[in-house]
Amino acid sequence: MQAFELDLRLARDTTTIGRLGLCELRLMNDRRWPWLILVPQRNDITEFHDLTPLDQTMLTFETGLVSKALKSLTKADKINIGSLGNIVPMFHLHIVARHDGDPNWPGPVWGHGTVERYEADVSDRFVADIRQVVLPV
């Protein structure tokens, strides 16, 4: 079996939080929204239906786990979940915490404005908070 290789654009634009059963959990480096990404650790998968039924079930479970934790941690008004893949074809799932009045509310986050990168200490703190809720020791 070939080792999992993360798409270089995902690696460049995100920070590793940790690994779940199926997915690598990552933080999008854009501080305008608390934005997590689940990437199934499977090569050559571009669509949800390309996953095996068992992987689809695991992804659904992990999506629920992460989205519930993100909503609780951020006190979000709404959690947006989506998979586009038009630019990065490797299958990945976006989980974004939205608040009434955030940039482009109630519109989508994709393609809106200019990325605002996290300061390292803020990113590190958020990653640690997510790990504590989603990946307890």
Salt bridges, closest charged atoms under 4 A:
ASP7 OD2 - ARG9 NH2 2.97
ASP13 OD1 - ARG12 NE 3.11
GLU24 OE1 - ARG19 NH2 3.31
GLU24 OE2 - ARG26 NH1 2.38
ASP30 OD2 - ARG32 NH2 2.51
ASP50 OD1 - HIS49 NE2 3.76
ASP55 OD2 - ARG42 NE 2.79
ASP102 OD1 - ARG98 NH2 2.78
GLU116 OE1 - ARG31 NH2 3.36
